[in-house]
């Protein structure tokens, strides 16, 4: 893999694929920065930028306690069909999104 021509998220995907298990976000991001070998003005800003890119890419999944893995490692959630209205499913999705946001904030604050 040509890391110099690859995106940060493609490198992160490669790193996780090679490792075969979830990684602590800072270790993953630092590995990406090292492999990308691009000049870094501010390490904390670069870590933040790469972390944001990983967070926005659907190939990656937050697994808790600052750990990130690949979405493909976990089977998709089974959708149960209910006779209830769609508003309950959108409320459930909003709740899931809120929990993920809380977990992300916790992991960022731990460091």
C-alpha positions as CSV (number, residue, x, y, z in Angstrom):
1,X,0.0,0.0,0.0
2,X,1.4,3.4,-0.9
3,X,0.7,5.3,2.3
4,X,1.8,8.7,0.8
5,X,-1.0,8.6,-1.8
6,X,-3.6,7.1,0.5
7,X,-6.1,9.0,2.6
8,X,-5.9,8.9,6.4
9,X,-9.0,6.8,6.7
10,X,-7.7,4.3,4.1
11,X,-4.6,3.9,6.1
12,X,-6.6,3.5,9.3
13,X,-8.7,0.8,7.6
14,X,-5.5,-0.9,6.5
15,X,-4.0,-0.7,10.0
16,X,-7.1,-2.2,11.6
17,X,-7.4,-4.9,9.0
18,X,-3.7,-5.9,9.6
19,X,-4.1,-5.9,13.4
20,X,-7.4,-7.8,13.3
21,X,-8.8,-6.3,16.4
22,X,-9.9,-2.9,17.8
23,X,-7.3,-0.3,18.8
24,X,-7.2,2.5,21.2
25,X,-8.0,5.6,19.1
26,X,-4.7,7.4,19.9
27,X,-2.6,4.4,19.0
28,X,-4.6,4.1,15.7
29,X,-4.3,7.8,14.9
30,X,-0.6,8.0,15.7
31,X,0.0,4.9,13.5
32,X,-1.9,6.6,10.7
33,X,0.2,9.8,11.1
34,X,3.4,7.9,11.1
35,X,2.5,5.9,8.0
36,X,1.3,9.0,6.2
37,X,4.6,10.6,6.9
38,X,3.3,14.1,6.3
39,X,4.7,17.1,8.1
40,X,2.8,17.9,11.3
41,X,2.6,21.4,12.6
42,X,0.5,20.6,15.7
43,X,0.3,17.0,16.8
44,X,-2.8,17.6,18.9
45,X,-4.6,19.3,15.9
46,X,-3.5,16.5,13.5
47,X,-4.7,13.8,16.0
48,X,-8.1,15.7,16.2
49,X,-8.4,15.9,12.4
50,X,-7.6,12.2,11.8
51,X,-9.9,11.2,14.7
52,X,-12.7,13.3,13.1
53,X,-12.2,11.6,9.7
54,X,-12.4,8.2,11.3
55,X,-15.5,9.1,13.3
56,X,-17.3,10.3,10.1
57,X,-16.3,7.2,8.1
58,X,-18.9,4.4,8.3
59,X,-16.2,1.7,7.9
60,X,-15.2,2.4,11.5
61,X,-17.1,1.6,14.7
62,X,-16.6,2.9,18.2
63,X,-16.5,-0.1,20.5
64,X,-16.2,1.6,23.8
65,X,-13.5,2.9,26.2
66,X,-11.7,4.8,23.4
67,X,-11.4,1.7,21.2
68,X,-12.2,1.7,17.5
69,X,-12.7,-1.3,15.2
70,X,-14.2,-2.0,11.8
71,X,-17.9,-2.1,11.2
72,X,-17.6,-5.2,9.1
73,X,-16.3,-7.2,12.2
74,X,-19.8,-6.9,13.8
75,X,-22.9,-8.4,12.3
76,X,-25.5,-5.8,11.4
77,X,-28.2,-5.2,13.9
78,X,-31.4,-7.2,13.2
79,X,-34.3,-5.0,12.5
80,X,-37.4,-6.2,14.2
81,X,-40.6,-5.3,12.4
82,X,-43.2,-3.9,14.8
83,X,-46.7,-2.8,14.2
84,X,-45.9,0.5,16.0
85,X,-45.5,3.8,14.2
86,X,-42.2,4.9,12.6
87,X,-41.9,7.7,15.2
88,X,-40.8,5.1,17.8
89,X,-38.0,3.9,15.5
90,X,-36.8,7.4,14.8
91,X,-36.8,8.1,18.6
92,X,-34.7,4.9,19.0
93,X,-32.3,6.1,16.3
94,X,-32.0,9.5,18.0
95,X,-31.4,7.8,21.3
96,X,-28.6,5.6,19.8
97,X,-27.0,8.7,18.2
98,X,-27.1,10.5,21.5
99,X,-25.5,7.5,23.3
100,X,-22.7,7.4,20.7
101,X,-22.1,11.1,21.1
102,X,-21.9,10.7,24.9
103,X,-19.4,7.8,24.5
104,X,-17.3,9.9,22.1
105,X,-17.2,12.8,24.5
106,X,-16.3,10.6,27.4
107,X,-13.4,9.1,25.4
108,X,-12.1,12.5,24.4
109,X,-12.3,13.8,28.0
110,X,-10.5,10.8,29.4
111,X,-7.3,12.0,27.5
